[in-house]
Amino acid sequence: QVQLVESGGGLVQAGGSLRLSCAASGRTFSSYALGWLRQAPGKEREFLAAFSWSGGSTYYTDSVKGRFTISRDAAKNTVYLQMNSLKPEDTAVYYCAAASTIAAMTRNHLDAWGQGTLVTVSS
């Protein structure tokens, strides 16, 4: 079982940046794909970015390519989401998640997720 705890959300002005962190624990978390999804009020959960811990490959949804960057610090068992050029439409609860593969995560087939962290982008 993998446990995930997000942090780093908050209020930011449009055009600003935030970095979200996700602390991963559990014996087998390195065998998962880890990534980020978000859910805005009244909308479905949306996949954003993921990477394969073992293979190192990454994948982004088109709407965040060039603005968001997923990375990891293996020594700290932590995954990050650097978000730049934020827009009001990026306002949502952001979730760190684990899935068997990146493809599974893009389809919202998740094995674990955190409690979420709220990001609010003001105009």
Steps between C-alpha positions, in 0.01 A plus 500: 500500500626847414420811702507847350490839675477823300603849605574836346162624387380853561385825346696650213436772246460421134839470334661383821657168599457231762680178575302209638668219689393140555670287761474133412541209740435130509708203403405487133447863395799487263322239289217741417453783259456816708337817387254781545133553425265782586132552553331836464158570652228336295747329269640152465845411625758583233835335440794743483839330508669178600831320496613143532719472809688201365527602134525876542262583214257791538170594341293818506154586391498760223344775711800521733790425267757776519351641822515210748799278572497177697817392675620286786757493775578132546694563820194663658240269340327817383330595176458861399277693263644836402221717364584818310291759316198405706156593376170540686378184329777308678309549824425152638585244763819329391558135582813293497426148383650160431404256229635183349608682184497850353229386258282384788542837672395688187176299515451577871561137592674575828639277771544776759467876539558762761262730679550781250628854524303804388645737242317826442607732220359851516453719195 
